[in-house]
């Protein structure tokens, strides 16, 4: 599915922060069904962000850098 719309920088940063939140939960969750759901959500979010041209290194940028970028 393609369209001509793009994320705003604020939406992109918010989704990357959400990605990090989900990753934190997935790393600490001990409930198998919830952990599986989190891994699925992370995969779907990565696919969507990749479709918007988000670079791989953006996934690994520290959260503080994301927050500072949003504040600027």
C-alpha positions in Angstrom: 0.0 0.0 0.0 1.5 3.3 -1.0 0.3 6.9 -0.6 1.8 10.3 -0.9 1.6 11.3 2.8 4.5 11.5 5.1 5.0 11.7 8.8 5.7 15.0 10.4 9.0 15.2 12.3 7.0 15.2 15.5 5.1 12.1 14.5 8.3 10.3 13.5 10.0 11.2 16.8 7.0 10.1 18.8 6.8 6.8 17.0 10.5 6.2 17.6 10.0 6.9 21.3 7.1 4.5 21.3 9.3 1.9 19.6 11.8 2.3 22.5 9.0 2.1 25.1 7.8 -1.2 23.5 11.4 -2.5 23.3 11.8 -1.8 27.1 8.6 -3.7 27.8 9.6 -6.6 25.6 13.0 -6.9 27.3 11.5 -7.1 30.8 8.1 -8.8 30.3 8.0 -12.4 31.6 4.5 -13.2 30.3 4.9 -15.2 27.1 1.7 -14.1 25.3 2.4 -10.4 26.1 6.1 -10.7 25.1 5.0 -12.3 21.8 2.5 -9.5 21.2 5.2 -6.9 21.9 7.6 -8.5 19.5 4.9 -8.4 16.8 4.1 -4.8 17.5 7.8 -3.9 17.3 8.1 -5.7 13.9 5.0 -3.9 12.5 6.2 -0.5 13.7 9.7 -1.1 12.2 8.1 -2.0 8.8 5.9 1.1 8.9 8.8 3.4 9.9 11.0 1.8 7.2 8.3 2.7 4.7 8.6 6.3 5.8 12.4 6.3 5.3 13.4 6.1 8.9 17.1 5.1 8.9 18.3 2.1 11.0 20.6 4.2 13.1 17.5 6.2 14.3 16.3 3.1 16.1 19.5 3.1 18.1 19.6 6.8 18.9 19.5 7.4 22.6 16.1 8.5 23.9 17.6 11.7 25.3 18.6 12.7 21.8 15.0 12.1 20.6 13.7 14.2 23.5 16.1 17.0 22.7 15.2 17.0 19.1 11.5 17.3 19.9 12.2 20.2 22.3 14.1 22.2 19.6 
